């Protein structure tokens, strides 16, 4: 155990510093393993490209009990594909790498100061020569051009090193390490402050890479025999048999086992070499060269210690230990940097060097052991104790032969390993100039790398990234194809597919992804993208297959899962096969998934007439503080779709939409955000703003103006503003709008004008034609719907009640009966109304609309009869939201007629909040406020509703009176002109007399005041 932890016998200073140096090596090994495991992912990441797809949906439905109305618009489904990012360059990684190299340099230069004269001079010459090739002049330090900076560094470090070597060899390692560390920090700080270049660390590393490669290759060669040396230890170390302490009784694995295991190890190396040189194309399971390197580094910690002790050349504790850790740190970090920058030529160089050196030096070391230690092996003696004390031939001779063997192996590959090193060097320079925003120079260096190794992935992908940044899709496609030649990755196939899509080569993009899946059958990104492309075609089964397969194969499962929802929404036939898909969605915070879940719900309701009163959950991101940033595609779609599906009043939603719509960064979504805000305002009963926004949209967008007007027209219908609805639909020429215009005019009791529109709308619609024929007495009503329709709208037929009595459907009978009762109440025939209401079916089978209408009619009758108790009883019954304003109004009428003015005002206020544009409600509330000397408040209420009801005589009279109360005579006269057109001559003359009397009274009061 003492030989395993040999440093435990050292003094505290040496033990601590050595363990710290081993810690740095361990960190470098961890970084190397992490960078190796991530591979191309170190510099290329999967991004998500989102695309909006418009889908027609019905976001609101309502009914008048006879006819159903669907408010249609577009919703947005989000389809997403994975795209590979451009080759990323991180100067910070280069800075960290340079810091690690500086630590290695400190360890090395501190170690060589304790060498003897010859070894010191040789080692310092190597270090100084290495410094010379770092191209310090590229730092462009003012006044230190050419070789001046190199000479200064050489003098500073060389003089201090020589001082320790020649004059103060007695200083412990801690002093040397501390001095060189401080010196290195000062030099780094000065160079960083004085150099004007953007990334000084990266330029030093890039231009100094050849030096690092030479030192790394030398170290790899030096430790290439450590695994064989480890086998010597395993096969020659043993335990005494029984209790005899005699060495002759030791039991070891022996020489034959050493040869067998060494042979298997060398065969593995030979197979790797043959496969790398394309001499064989076998699918063999070989140990990775990098595992061999890491194993050699770990074994070398003890192997180098035995070498130094047995040869007694230098002090291992004072020098050799730090020399080894310095070289191990430098080499491991260089290899980690090659992986971290995805510089595959350098990676392949290291692979070849490891294989060649371990194969050549392994053969030589086996021969070295056989020649020098065979007799000792046969005696079962511990050979490892004298492994570096040969009796016949020195190890240095075998190392020379190993060098020759490595050269032969390199030459057998046509010096491709050397060319890969040059290509890796040029790639590093290309990275530097690319991150320095000098694309021309970067392009030149990448092309120089291709001249050395035209198949190297790093150069081709980097050039493809440069081409994409310049929107040169053709060049990008070429370089992506080149990147696929030797070391293909899923990112290459995705990049090539994207270039084909950008140049409208759809089927080539599909074929590229299919090729990629054959090469990488488990790539979820390729599966998702192929499913995404198939979803754009009619090949629905393939789209579903690949999107489903991608789930679970990617790091971001939410992307294919979201795409599946979009696929369902765009393919109603899939929903028809499985109606549970729309509801069986998972809870997710991913915005695109939330958006698609909402649109899927709307599509299901639109396609299959399955109303769902369940309110959707608010997207998570809307419940959190929103940063001042632009909307992503997913966030926009989730916000927009939520505004369409949410039927609740939500002031925070409207405030959020308003803020986002005014932000210039969201200008691409402005119109859609305005529509979403209009819908949210409408749901808040802020109808004035809702209609104002819809009018703004219709006037500003000729292409979609008809759709916006259709929405506004249906809202007018729902609010009972029939003439305004007819005016809005008049701007549209589609058959549906003409039909709704006919309905609006019919509800406004203007059958003569509506007739031509019924004729047009019924041309290709038998159901509409049937209603038209009944309405205009072209034939007698036959079905329950026709009888109810006729009973409701043919007010001129005093015998229409006979048709009503024959209706069998309880809901239709209730709705048309309520219409008859209201007609009687309009004519002050409350007893007839009471008879009708008492004859309505009292069945649980009638629709909620019919129940609500019956309740409101009964409440109106109670108000007519001034029965407060009955009215309050009816007001406590549940009605649909659409009828709550009427409920509050008629309750207020009851209180008003019984002189309970405070309760009346409270009920009117509730009614106005729910229906601020209803002329009947506004007139009653304003008149009560006027009676209570609140003319200004009453005027504000009337002014808000008047633009939408300028043909309502009662509201105009209220407006005129309030204008006179507030001394707004011009406004009153303008209202009087509108009243002339809105009412009968008799009614107008009667009001005019009252108006003139009030006007005269106001004038007399003014004259008296002036006197």
Secondary structure, 3 states (H helix, E strand, C coil): CCCCCHHHHCCHHHHHHHHHHHHHHHHHHHHHHHHHHHHHHHCCCEEEEEEEEEEEEEEEEEECCCCEEEEEEEEEEEEEEEEECCCCCCHHHHHHHHHHHHHHHHHHHHHHCCCCHHHHHHHHHHHHHHHHCCCHHHHCCCCCCCCHHHHHHHHHHHHHHHHHHHHCCCCCHHHHHHHHHHHHHHHHHHHHHHCCCCCHHHHHHHHCHHHHHHHHHHHHHHCCCHHHHHHHHHHHCCEECCCCCCHHHEECCHHHHHHHHHHHHHHHHHHHHHHHCCCCCCCCCCCCHHHHHHHHHHHHHHHHHHHHHHHCCCCHHHHHHHHHHHHHHHHHHHHHHHHHCCCHHHHHHHHHHHHHHHHHHHHHHHHHHHHHHHHHHHCCCCHHHHCCCCCCCCHHHHHHHHHHHHHHHHHHCCCHHHHHHHHHHHHHHHHHHHHCCCHHHHHHHHHHHHHHCCCCHHHHHHHHHHHHHCCCHHHHHHHHHHHCCCCCCHHHHHHHHHHHHHCCCHHHHHHHHHHHHHHCCCCHHHHHHHHHHHHCCCCHHHHHHHHHHHCCCCCCHHHHHHHHHHHHHHCHHHHHHCCCCCCCCCCCCCHHHHHHHHHHHHHHHHHHCCCCCCCCCCCHHHHCCCCCCCCCHHHHHHHHHHHHHCCCCCHHHHHHHHHHHCCHHHHHHHHHHHHHHHHHHHHCCCHHHHHHHHHHHHHHCCCCHHHHHHHHHHHHHHCCCHHHHHHHHCCCCCHHHHHHHHHHHHHCCCHHHHHHHHHHHCCCCHHHHHHHHHHCCCCCCCCHHHHHHHHHHCCCCCCHHHHHHCCCCHHHHHHHHHHHHHHHHHCCCHHHHHHHHHCCCCCCCCCHHHHHHHHHHHHHHHHHCCCHHHHHHHHCCCCCHHHHHHHHHHHHHHHHHCCCHHHHHHHHHHHHHHCCCCHHHHHHHHHHHHHCCCHHHHHHHHHHHHCCCCCCHHHHHHHHHHHHHCCCHHHHHHHHHHHHHHCCHHHHHHHHHHHHHHHHHHHHHHHHHHC
